Amino acid sequence: MTNKIAVLGAGSWGSVLASVLVQNGHKVCLWTRHQEQADEMNQHHTNQHYLNNYQYPSQLQATTDLMETLRQADVVLFTVPTSAIRSVAQQVVPILQELHQHPLIVHASKGLEQKTHLRISEILTFVIPFDCRSGIVALSGPSHAEEVAKKDITLITAASTDLAAAQQVQQLFMNDYFRVYTNTDLIGVELGAAFKNIIALGAGALHGLGYGDDAKAALMTRGLAEISRLGVALGAQPLTFIGLSGVGDLIVTCTSGYSRNWRAGNQLGQGKKLADVVANMGMVIEGVKTCQSAYELAHQQHIEMPITEAIYHVLYEHADIKSEAVELMRREGKSEIY
């Protein structure tokens, strides 16, 4: 069955997911704020700022016209950065009301809203009225746009409190190289997706400092313990964190040069200033803002998160990375399981 899908956000991940959907036989309209980007994609079928040398399907249409993007859409997929979710959703609502549409709302972004600490599905629930949507699903897991573009094997999760909605998204995306599982633990999937970016910053920093595989494995393992503790305190199911959106996403984000969070941490470990790293990245580094949210949530919940706290000190208090690593090692001895 062919669906019309509106994809909001033409960065690397949004544009590649749009490409997957076109290849699966769906009609896709990709929305961008930038006319030059829309012109490039429509005329040359490229998106060079985000993905060099990738050729998009000619059937994929890009536009800056949000009304046209949403018209007759069965599904609306948000792929804009977390900081833009609320503002874009607010623009979407009056259009859906005017068009008398209530599509399935899906998001593939990873992070928490600053100050409110809301998960993305919570923002969408609050902003988009019930009569303007048929469900809300999060699409998350270990995935790099660059590898999906090459049709490397990728497995991710469609999460929703409504299993039928998750299954609908599963069917939209499934093909020979892109496999989707369902999960009803929406809280756990979204928190795992957000928090792993913090640990990826730390993994990159260790590499930049010159530490080896032992240190990286230790950081990832204990980082997962931290993520799980806070996630469960916030209502997530423990088993979700050993799934695709937990340990799976953590592994890929902490070990790949494609990960902008890992690359940012690596540069910090080499001694570069955070402001310079952010300015030169050219794309959003979600882990930087998520670290502040996780740090604040951990204090509110009285959850011990020493790795997150150390990374927070580096990002927001200009602490020395090497000194923070040493302080983590000098902490009082503890049991591994608690």
ROFIRO-854639 format. One record per residue: x, y, z of N, C-alpha, C in turn; residue number from 1; chain. Coordinates in pm, whole numbers, plus 50000, padded with zeros to 5 digits. Atoms other than C-alpha are relative to their C-alpha. Layout:
// residues N
REC   n.c1   n.c2   n.c3  ca.c1  ca.c2  ca.c3   c.c1   c.c2   c.c3  drenba  lummar
REC      X      Y      Z      X      Y      Z      X      Y      Z     NUM       A
...
***
This chain:
// residues 338
REC   n.c1   n.c2   n.c3  ca.c1  ca.c2  ca.c3   c.c1   c.c2   c.c3  drenba  lummar
REC  50084  49880  50000  50000  50000  50000  50087  50125  50000       1       A
REC  49924  49877  50010  50136  50338  49899  49942  50106  50092       2       A
REC  50042  49892  49911  50125  50617  50159  50068  50129  49956       3       A
REC  49931  49873  50015  50198  50986  50134  50061  50035  50135       4       A
REC  49929  49974  49876  50460  51075  50393  50068  50136  49991       5       A
REC  49935  49870  49990  50568  51425  50494  50118  49986  50095       6       A
REC  49879  50006  49917  50926  51436  50622  50043  50143  50029       7       A
REC  49968  49863  49959  51006  51751  50818  50143  50005  50052       8       A
REC  49859  49992  49966  51379  51820  50823  50083  49927  49897       9       A
REC  49924  50057  50112  51625  51764  50538  50148  49988  50031      10       A
REC  49862  50030  49965  51942  51691  50730  50038  49862  49951      11       A
REC  49954  50130  50048  52137  51370  50680  49900  49889  50032      12       A
REC  50090  50108  49962  51898  51146  50874  49862  50015  49936      13       A
REC  50131  49980  50060  51574  51301  50752  49999  49970  49851      14       A
REC  49997  50021  50145  51678  51296  50389  50022  49853  49964      15       A
REC  49977  50142  50029  51802  50936  50404  49876  49918  50033      16       A
REC  50125  50071  49971  51486  50814  50576  49896  50026  49890      17       A
REC  50089  49969  50112  51290  50993  50304  50035  49914  49880      18       A
REC  49954  50083  50112  51499  50807  50048  49956  49855  50017      19       A
REC  50044  50137  49972  51425  50472  50215  49851  49985  49970      20       A
REC  50145  50007  50021  51054  50546  50207  49963  50006  49852      21       A
REC  50024  49996  50146  51064  50638  49837  50034  49866  49938      22       A
REC  49959  50130  50054  51253  50318  49761  49901  49890  50036      23       A
REC  50103  50097  49960  50979  50130  49948  49867  50022  49930      24       A
REC  50119  49980  50081  50723  50270  49706  49902  50105  50048      25       A
REC  50089  49898  49946  50577  50556  49907  50023  50136  49932      26       A
REC  49988  49864  50051  50512  50912  49793  50049  50088  50115      27       A
REC  49937  49926  49890  50737  51139  49999  50026  50144  49960      28       A
REC  49968  49859  50018  50759  51515  50030  50088  50043  50117      29       A
REC  49900  49964  49900  51063  51649  50217  50003  50150  50019      30       A
REC  50006  49857  49969  51037  51986  50390  50132  50050  50055      31       A
REC  49881  49933  49951  51334  52217  50441  49970  50148  50013      32       A
REC  50016  49855  49987  51360  52577  50554  50074  50076  49890      33       A
REC  49906  49932  50088  51617  52652  50285  49969  49971  49853      34       A
REC  50036  50016  50140  51521  52712  49922  50116  49943  49918      35       A
REC  49883  50051  50073  51876  52644  49799  50012  49848  50015      36       A
REC  49993  50144  49978  51868  52301  49957  49890  49928  49924      37       A
REC  50110  50060  50076  51528  52223  49806  50032  49997  49851      38       A
REC  49964  49993  50142  51651  52336  49463  50106  49896  49966      39       A
REC  49894  50098  50025  51963  52120  49491  49944  49858  49994      40       A
REC  50054  50136  49995  51764  51810  49585  49908  49973  49882      41       A
REC  50092  50021  50112  51503  51861  49313  50069  49997  49865      42       A
REC  49932  49989  50129  51745  51950  49035  50114  49900  49984      43       A
REC  49881  50086  50008  52053  51742  49119  49987  49871  50080      44       A
REC  50025  50116  49915  51912  51489  49368  50118  49971  50093      45       A
REC  49890  50011  49904  52199  51558  49607  49970  50090  50120      46       A
REC  50012  49923  49877  52234  51703  49957  50141  50012  50058      47       A
REC  49856  50008  49977  52605  51776  49964  50045  50046  50137      48       A
REC  49959  49952  49868  52622  51964  50293  49993  49888  50104      49       A
REC  50021  50106  49902  52502  51653  50476  50055  49864  49955      50       A
REC  49954  50130  50049  52587  51354  50254  50069  50019  49865      51       A
REC  49924  49983  50124  52862  51384  49996  49980  49880  49907      52       A
REC  50000  50101  50105  52821  51192  49672  49889  49896  50012      53       A
REC  50115  50090  49996  52488  51031  49758  49893  50051  49905      54       A
REC  50102  49964  50096  52228  51029  49484  49863  49956  50051      55       A
REC  50133  50029  49950  51868  51052  49605  49910  49958  49884      56       A
REC  50094  50039  50107  51578  50896  49411  49938  50124  49936      57       A
REC  50057  49885  50070  51442  51131  49148  49856  50026  50040      58       A
REC  50139  49983  49960  51091  51072  49283  49985  50081  50129      59       A
REC  50005  49926  49875  51180  51244  49611  49992  50150  49971      60       A
REC  50020  49858  50023  51048  51599  49609  50024  50078  50129      61       A
REC  49972  49913  49886  51176  51872  49842  49935  50135  49978      62       A
REC  50068  49871  50011  51002  52200  49920  50016  50078  50130      63       A
REC  50005  49915  49881  50995  52493  50160  49856  50033  50038      64       A
REC  50142  49975  49979  50614  52498  50145  49943  49894  50095      65       A
REC  50045  50096  49900  50491  52334  50465  49858  49951  49972      66       A
REC  50137  50038  50035  50128  52335  50353  49999  49890  49893      67       A
REC  49994  50097  50108  50215  52148  50036  50058  49867  50050      68       A
REC  49940  50120  49944  50431  51903  50232  49898  49917  50074      69       A
REC  50095  50070  49913  50148  51816  50471  49871  49958  49929      70       A
REC  50128  50027  50067  49862  51808  50221  49985  49851  49967      71       A
REC  50035  50141  50024  49704  51457  50212  50102  49902  50060      72       A
REC  49900  50089  49939  49986  51316  50428  49934  49900  50095      73       A
REC  50046  50105  49909  49907  50984  50596  50088  49995  50124      74       A
REC  49900  50006  49893  50222  51010  50808  50083  50128  49996      75       A
REC  49909  49886  49990  50425  51308  50931  50119  49958  50084      76       A
REC  49877  50042  49934  50785  51228  51021  50085  50121  50035      77       A
REC  49916  49891  49953  50973  51483  51232  50145  49950  50013      78       A
REC  49857  50034  49987  51353  51468  51189  50084  50124  50029      79       A
REC  49927  49878  49964  51444  51823  51292  50069  49981  50135      80       A
REC  49936  50010  49869  51678  51875  51591  49899  50017  50114      81       A
REC  50090  49994  49885  51520  51844  51935  49958  50142  50032      82       A
REC  50029  49861  49966  51542  52219  51991  49897  50063  49908      83       A
REC  50095  49945  50097  51321  52277  51685  49867  49925  49998      84       A
REC  50122  50082  50004  51055  52011  51754  49876  50081  50035      85       A
REC  50118  49926  49954  50819  52241  51945  49958  50105  49898      86       A
REC  50035  49892  50092  50837  52532  51701  49945  49946  49868      87       A
REC  50051  50058  50125  50789  52312  51394  49862  49939  50022      88       A
REC  50131  50057  49970  50501  52126  51558  49894  50109  50010      89       A
REC  50094  49887  49989  50337  52460  51635  49962  50053  49863      90       A
REC  50032  49960  50136  50358  52546  51266  49911  49897  49930      91       A
REC  50074  50108  50064  50212  52210  51168  49853  50001  50040      92       A
REC  50137  50013  49946  49900  52228  51389  49895  50078  49920      93       A
REC  50105  49929  50072  49706  52508  51214  49979  49950  49858      94       A
REC  50014  50054  50135  49778  52351  50876  49917  49872  50002      95       A
REC  50079  50123  49988  49646  52011  50985  49855  50032  50030      96       A
REC  50137  49960  49969  49341  52184  51128  49928  50053  49877      97       A
REC  50060  49945  50122  49279  52373  50805  49971  49890  49899      98       A
REC  50015  50109  50096  49324  52055  50600  49909  49888  50052      99       A
REC  50084  50103  49937  49111  51849  50844  50066  49863  49991     100       A
REC  49923  50124  50005  49383  51584  50863  50044  49959  50141     101       A
REC  49948  50053  49873  49492  51360  51151  50095  49884  49970     102       A
REC  49903  50104  50039  49802  51172  51030  50065  49934  50120     103       A
REC  49915  50062  49899  50020  50935  51225  50125  50087  50014     104       A
REC  49883  49917  49973  50296  51140  51390  50116  49912  50043     105       A
REC  49880  50079  49970  50644  50987  51393  50117  50096  50019     106       A
REC  49877  49919  49992  50974  51132  51510  50122  49908  50003     107       A
REC  49875  50075  50003  51330  51013  51454  50114  50085  50056     108       A
REC  49901  49914  49936  51510  51276  51664  50035  49943  50137     109       A
REC  49951  50058  49875  51709  51204  51980  50045  50110  50095     110       A
REC  49961  49899  49903  51720  51434  52280  49887  50032  50095     111       A
REC  50100  49950  49907  51532  51610  52559  49992  50151  49983     112       A
REC  50015  49856  50010  51390  51960  52552  50067  50068  50119     113       A
REC  49934  49924  49894  51597  52209  52748  49898  50060  50096     114       A
REC  50080  49941  49891  51451  52335  53079  49881  49914  50039     115       A
REC  50117  50081  49964  51131  52127  53057  50037  49853  50022     116       A
REC  49954  50139  49996  51325  51796  53019  49899  49904  49938     117       A
REC  50099  50085  50063  51037  51667  52809  50063  49914  49891     118       A
REC  49964  50084  50114  51086  51374  52577  49927  50052  49875     119       A
REC  50056  49944  50123  51007  51443  52212  49854  49962  49982     120       A
REC  50141  50040  50015  50685  51241  52212  49911  50080  50094     121       A
REC  50079  49918  49908  50570  51443  52514  49976  50139  49941     122       A
REC  50017  49869  50065  50631  51770  52329  49892  49990  49893     123       A
REC  50095  50016  50110  50437  51641  52028  49859  49977  50054     124       A
REC  50130  50025  49939  50154  51520  52252  49937  50129  50051     125       A
REC  50050  49875  49944  50123  51858  52423  49965  50102  49892     126       A
REC  50017  49897  50101  50150  52066  52106  49894  49963  49896     127       A
REC  50091  50042  50107  49951  51862  51853  49872  49942  50062     128       A
REC  50125  50047  49939  49584  51821  51956  49966  49858  49957     129       A
REC  50036  50139  50025  49438  51472  51973  49929  49983  49867     130       A
REC  50075  50014  50125  49207  51538  51677  50082  50033  49876     131       A
REC  49909  49974  50114  49508  51629  51458  50101  49887  49981     132       A
REC  49904  50111  50010  49688  51297  51499  49931  49868  50028     133       A
REC  50056  50133  49976  49615  50925  51490  50087  49917  50093     134       A
REC  49909  50071  49911  49910  50823  51708  50135  50067  49997     135       A
REC  49864  49946  49994  50268  50906  51805  50098  49885  50017     136       A
REC  49900  50108  50001  50568  50681  51736  50139  50060  49998     137       A
REC  49858  49963  50006  50942  50717  51803  50075  49895  49921     138       A
REC  49918  50089  50081  51184  50567  51552  50144  50019  50043     139       A
REC  49868  49982  49940  51522  50499  51710  50080  49871  49996     140       A
REC  49914  50117  49995  51819  50265  51724  50136  50028  49940     141       A
REC  49864  49982  50050  52179  50211  51608  50003  50021  49850     142       A
REC  50012  49969  50143  52184  50386  51274  50076  50127  49964     143       A
REC  49933  49883  50057  52406  50622  51077  49944  50023  49860     144       A
REC  50055  49968  50132  52262  50800  50775  50095  49955  49890     145       A
REC  49901  50035  50103  52586  50736  50586  49995  49852  49965     146       A
REC  50003  50144  50026  52550  50359  50623  49866  49956  49943     147       A
REC  50131  50030  50059  52177  50346  50553  50000  50042  49853     148       A
REC  49991  49953  50139  52252  50546  50237  50068  49896  49911     149       A
REC  49929  50105  50076  52487  50263  50130  49926  49867  50004     150       A
REC  50081  50121  49985  52215  50008  50212  50070  49894  50082     151       A
REC  49946  50093  49902  52420  49853  50489  49884  49950  50087     152       A
REC  50104  50056  49914  52215  49629  50718  49983  50086  50125     153       A
REC  50031  49915  49886  52043  49843  50983  49874  49949  50068     154       A
REC  50114  50042  49921  51806  49743  51264  49966  50109  50101     155       A
REC  50042  49898  49905  51604  49997  51462  49865  49962  50061     156       A
REC  50123  50027  49925  51294  50020  51683  49896  50108  49973     157       A
REC  50115  49908  50003  50951  50177  51634  49927  49983  50132     158       A
REC  50055  50009  49866  50819  50259  51980  49876  50087  50014     159       A
REC  50123  49925  49975  50470  50366  52083  49921  49929  50109     160       A
REC  50091  50062  49905  50224  50307  52364  49885  49930  49927     161       A
REC  50100  50064  50088  49993  50207  52076  50073  49904  49907     162       A
REC  49926  50099  50078  50131  49882  51934  49962  50004  49853     163       A
REC  50042  49996  50140  49923  49912  51616  50068  50113  49924     164       A
REC  49930  49888  50063  50081  50251  51543  50145  49964  49973     165       A
REC  49861  50043  50018  50430  50108  51595  50010  49900  49885     166       A
REC  49999  50100  50108  50345  49818  51362  49979  50066  49864     167       A
REC  50019  49926  50126  50226  50064  51097  50132  50059  49952     168       A
REC  49870  49942  50036  50564  50240  51105  50097  49889  49960     169       A
REC  49917  50116  50033  50738  49902  51101  49981  49961  49852     170       A
REC  50030  50040  50138  50564  49815  50774  50043  50105  49898     171       A
REC  49959  49894  50092  50643  50152  50617  50148  49990  49962     172       A
REC  49856  49991  50019  51018  50115  50658  50069  49868  49966     173       A
REC  49931  50129  50014  51095  49742  50639  50037  49971  49854     174       A
REC  49957  50050  50131  51299  49619  50342  50121  49909  50020     175       A
REC  49891  50098  49991  51602  49400  50264  50118  50046  50085     176       A
REC  49884  49950  49923  51852  49625  50444  49960  50081  50123     177       A
REC  50048  49915  49891  51636  49818  50691  49890  49924  50074     178       A
REC  50094  50082  49923  51467  49608  50960  49954  50077  50123     179       A
REC  50059  49925  49889  51232  49754  51223  49929  49905  50096     180       A
REC  50070  50072  49895  51124  49600  51552  49904  50096  50070     181       A
REC  50092  49915  49924  50838  49727  51769  50028  49989  50150     182       A
REC  49981  49995  49856  50845  49825  52135  49893  50093  50058     183       A
REC  50102  49915  49938  50572  49962  52362  50056  50085  50113     184       A
REC  49936  49918  49896  50822  50115  52608  50052  50129  49936     185       A
REC  49964  49874  50065  50819  50460  52453  50097  50082  50087     186       A
REC  49912  49925  49909  50983  50616  52760  50143  49948  49989     187       A
REC  49866  50057  50004  51278  50377  52756  50072  50022  49869     188       A
REC  49939  49981  50132  51337  50402  52383  50047  50144  49982     189       A
REC  49962  49859  50017  51339  50782  52387  50113  50041  50094     190       A
REC  49893  49964  49905  51557  50809  52698  50132  49935  49961     191       A
REC  49877  50065  50047  51808  50555  52568  50061  50075  49883     192       A
REC  49954  49926  50117  51830  50748  52243  50065  50132  50039     193       A
REC  49948  49870  49958  51890  51076  52424  50128  49986  50081     194       A
REC  49889  50007  49905  52127  50968  52701  50128  49941  49941     195       A
REC  49879  50063  50055  52363  50760  52488  50092  50104  49935     196       A
REC  49917  49896  50060  52482  51081  52319  50098  50061  50100     197       A
REC  49911  49950  49896  52631  51193  52651  50122  49908  50012     198       A
REC  49891  50097  49986  52835  50874  52683  50089  50002  49877     199       A
REC  49920  49991  50122  52946  50911  52321  50097  50117  50005     200       A
REC  49906  49888  49980  53096  51250  52407  50120  49954  50083     201       A
REC  49893  50051  49916  53294  51077  52681  50090  49901  49928     202       A
REC  49921  50097  50076  53403  50795  52451  50094  50071  49903     203       A
REC  49915  49923  50090  53530  51046  52198  50111  50070  50075     204       A
REC  49900  49930  49920  53709  51238  52471  50113  49906  50042     205       A
REC  49897  50097  49964  53890  50924  52587  50093  49973  49882     206       A
REC  49918  50022  50119  54007  50865  52231  50092  50119  49976     207       A
REC  49919  49880  50018  54124  51222  52204  50112  50011  50100     208       A
REC  49895  49999  49896  54319  51182  52527  50104  49892  49979     209       A
REC  49904  50105  50029  54491  50873  52388  49976  49869  50072     210       A
REC  50030  50126  49932  54324  50603  52597  49959  49893  49901     211       A
REC  50025  50111  50090  54271  50259  52448  49864  49934  50018     212       A
REC  50127  50071  50004  53999  49999  52410  49947  49964  50138     213       A
REC  50045  50034  49865  53990  49897  52777  49920  50115  50060     214       A
REC  50066  49882  49943  53896  50251  52880  49866  50023  49933     215       A
REC  50125  49976  50073  53632  50281  52608  49893  49898  50040     216       A
REC  50095  50104  49959  53472  49947  52703  49947  50029  50140     217       A
REC  50041  49968  49863  53467  50052  53069  49900  50115  50000     218       A
REC  50088  49884  50005  53307  50386  52987  49862  49962  49948     219       A
REC  50128  50038  50059  53037  50231  52769  49919  49913  50096     220       A
REC  50070  50091  49910  52954  49961  53023  49943  50075  50120     221       A
REC  50047  49925  49884  52934  50192  53323  49907  50114  49957     222       A
REC  50092  49900  50052  52768  50456  53109  49861  49942  49982     223       A
REC  50130  50066  50015  52492  50208  53026  49933  49979  50136     224       A
REC  50056  50016  49865  52449  50142  53399  49936  50131  50046     225       A
REC  50055  49869  49963  52396  50515  53455  49871  50030  49925     226       A
REC  50117  49974  50083  52153  50549  53167  49881  49918  50050     227       A
REC  50106  50088  49954  51952  50252  53293  49942  50046  50133     228       A
REC  50047  49957  49868  51934  50381  53651  49906  50119  49988     229       A
REC  50084  49882  50015  51798  50718  53549  49875  49969  49920     230       A
REC  50114  50034  50083  51574  50574  53280  49892  49927  50077     231       A
REC  50097  50076  49921  51408  50327  53516  49932  50092  50102     232       A
REC  50058  49906  49905  51358  50605  53774  49896  50090  49934     233       A
REC  50093  49914  50074  51176  50802  53503  49886  49921  49935     234       A
REC  50113  50079  50046  50944  50512  53417  50029  49901  49889     235       A
REC  49966  50092  50108  51133  50306  53157  50009  49856  50051     236       A
REC  49983  50142  49968  51148  49926  53147  50148  49963  49991     237       A
REC  49856  50031  50000  51496  49789  53237  50048  49929  49874     238       A
REC  49955  50079  50114  51511  49544  52944  50018  50084  49873     239       A
REC  49985  49913  50118  51477  49827  52691  50145  50043  49981     240       A
REC  49864  49948  50008  51830  49938  52773  50102  49895  49954     241       A
REC  49912  50098  50062  51979  49610  52655  49953  49967  49859     242       A
REC  50051  50018  50136  51791  49640  52326  50065  50095  49901     243       A
REC  49943  49920  50108  51851  49827  52002  50015  50147  50036     244       A
REC  49996  49858  49967  51769  50171  52139  50082  50029  50126     245       A
REC  49915  49985  49883  51984  50109  52448  50144  49968  49966     246       A
REC  49861  50038  50024  52308  49915  52420  50035  50005  49851     247       A
REC  49971  49996  50144  52276  49893  52040  50039  50139  49954     248       A
REC  49972  49862  50039  52261  50269  51991  50125  50051  50070     249       A
REC  49882  49958  49926  52525  50319  52259  50127  49953  49931     250       A
REC  49881  50055  50067  52774  50092  52080  50033  50079  49874     251       A
REC  49972  49936  50128  52736  50253  51740  50041  50147  50018     252       A
REC  49970  49858  49981  52747  50609  51875  50134  50022  50068     253       A
REC  49874  49987  49926  53049  50547  52097  50122  49947  49924     254       A
REC  49886  50064  50069  53264  50369  51837  50018  50046  49856     255       A
REC  49995  49966  50143  53200  50535  51501  50039  50144  49976     256       A
REC  49964  49866  50043  53360  50833  51335  49886  50074  49934     257       A
REC  50119  49933  50054  53020  50902  51178  49925  50078  50108     258       A
REC  50074  49939  49889  52889  51001  51522  50054  50140  50029     259       A
REC  49955  49863  49973  52903  51378  51563  50028  50021  50148     260       A
REC  49972  49990  49856  52889  51335  51942  50138  49943  50030     261       A
REC  49866  50057  49982  53194  51106  51931  50106  50095  49944     262       A
REC  49903  49909  50060  53373  51349  51698  50020  50123  50087     263       A
REC  49989  49883  49913  53294  51640  51929  50083  49967  50124     264       A
REC  49924  50041  49882  53425  51451  52232  50146  49979  49968     265       A
REC  49862  50023  50042  53737  51350  52042  50077  50132  49990     266       A
REC  49935  49868  50011  53814  51714  51965  50020  50065  50137     267       A
REC  49984  49948  49864  53753  51812  52327  50118  49932  50069     268       A
REC  49888  50074  49942  53996  51540  52434  50135  50045  49947     269       A
REC  49876  49949  50060  54254  51687  52199  50031  50142  50043     270       A
REC  49973  49867  49945  54223  52020  52379  49926  50115  49935     271       A
REC  50074  49892  50065  53985  52216  52156  49890  50052  50092     272       A
REC  50104  49938  49921  53735  52455  52312  49862  49958  49949     273       A
REC  50134  50043  50038  53368  52355  52316  49937  50094  49898     274       A
REC  50060  49903  50093  53258  52675  52141  50053  49981  49859     275       A
REC  49941  50021  50132  53498  52606  51855  49952  49868  49939     276       A
REC  50047  50130  50049  53391  52242  51828  49857  50013  49946     277       A
REC  50139  49982  50040  53024  52340  51811  49990  50083  49871     278       A
REC  50004  49911  50117  53091  52618  51559  50045  49931  49873     279       A
REC  49941  50064  50118  53291  52394  51328  49930  49871  49958     280       A
REC  50062  50128  50030  53071  52084  51341  49905  50012  49881     281       A
REC  50093  49982  50111  52809  52224  51103  49868  49928  50017     282       A
REC  50123  50071  49968  52541  52001  51257  49982  50001  50151     283       A
REC  50030  49995  49857  52370  51982  51595  50067  49885  50075     284       A
REC  49939  50101  49913  52558  51797  51872  49905  49982  50117     285       A
REC  50108  50012  49903  52261  51673  52073  50050  49969  50142     286       A
REC  49951  50041  49869  52472  51529  52356  50037  50115  50091     287       A
REC  49959  49885  49918  52587  51872  52472  49883  50051  50083     288       A
REC  50117  49951  49927  52239  51995  52565  49936  49889  50084     289       A
REC  50059  50111  49926  52118  51651  52671  50076  49975  50130     290       A
REC  49920  50019  49879  52403  51632  52922  49949  50090  50113     291       A
REC  50051  49910  49898  52268  51935  53104  49866  49950  50054     292       A
REC  50130  50052  49957  51916  51787  53111  50017  49878  50089     293       A
REC  49979  50122  49922  52041  51450  53238  50060  50033  50136     294       A
REC  49938  49956  49875  52256  51619  53503  49894  50055  50095     295       A
REC  50105  49941  49917  51956  51816  53629  49898  49894  50045     296       A
REC  50095  50106  49965  51723  51514  53617  50057  49906  50105     297       A
REC  49936  50090  49904  51973  51297  53805  49997  50060  50141     298       A
REC  50005  49934  49869  51988  51552  54087  49857  50003  50054     299       A
REC  50140  49999  49956  51608  51578  54096  49957  49862  50050     300       A
REC  50040  50136  49967  51574  51200  54112  50093  49934  50103     301       A
REC  49900  50053  49906  51872  51152  54348  50065  49871  49946     302       A
REC  49935  50112  50069  52034  50916  54096  50147  50032  49981     303       A
REC  49855  49980  50015  52412  50873  54097  50040  49976  49855     304       A
REC  49954  50010  50138  52558  50940  53750  50137  50067  49987     305       A
REC  49868  49936  49995  52931  51005  53793  50060  50032  49863     306       A
REC  49945  49972  50134  53023  50981  53423  49931  50121  49940     307       A
REC  50075  49885  50051  52747  51220  53320  50041  50127  50073     308       A
REC  49960  49883  49921  52848  51453  53602  50138  50050  49958     309       A
REC  49865  49961  50044  53212  51450  53490  49994  50071  49865     310       A
REC  50013  49939  50132  53112  51530  53131  49934  50137  50013     311       A
REC  50063  49871  49974  52886  51808  53259  50104  50101  50049     312       A
REC  49896  49910  49949  53181  51957  53449  50089  50051  49887     313       A
REC  49915  49962  50113  53386  51959  53129  49926  50098  49908     314       A
REC  50076  49919  50096  53109  52108  52911  49959  50135  50056     315       A
REC  50064  49879  49946  52963  52365  53147  50080  50070  50110     316       A
REC  49919  49936  49895  53227  52434  53413  50147  50007  49962     317       A
REC  49864  49988  50055  53539  52419  53193  50102  49917  50077     318       A
REC  49909  50088  49928  53689  52135  53395  50096  49932  49903     319       A
REC  49899  50070  50080  54000  51958  53268  49958  49854  49979     320       A
REC  50050  50134  50031  53906  51632  53093  50086  49893  50067     321       A
REC  49910  50100  49941  54211  51438  53209  49978  49991  50151     322       A
REC  50022  49999  49855  54152  51544  53570  49868  49934  50036     323       A
REC  50129  50063  49974  53788  51437  53552  50008  49848  49985     324       A
REC  49982  50145  50018  53890  51094  53420  50071  49939  50120     325       A
REC  49926  50048  49883  54136  51054  53707  49909  49996  50123     326       A
REC  50092  49996  49885  53871  51157  53961  49900  49885  49996     327       A
REC  50090  50114  50013  53636  50892  53824  50068  49871  50047     328       A
REC  49925  50119  49960  53905  50628  53879  50026  49997  50150     329       A
REC  49968  49993  49857  53970  50746  54234  49877  49992  50090     330       A
REC  50121  50011  49918  53609  50713  54346  50007  49877  50090     331       A
REC  50003  50111  49906  53541  50483  54639  49956  49871  49931     332       A
REC  50035  50128  50059  53524  50114  54548  49857  49962  50028     333       A
REC  50142  50037  49986  53173  49979  54491  49976  49864  49939     334       A
REC  50045  50122  50067  52988  49664  54392  49956  50037  49859     335       A
REC  50044  49971  50137  52923  49638  54019  49848  49999  49988     336       A
REC  50145  50017  50012  52560  49534  54068  49931  50065  50118     337       A
REC  50080  49935  49895  52336  49772  54259  49897  50090  49934     338       A
***
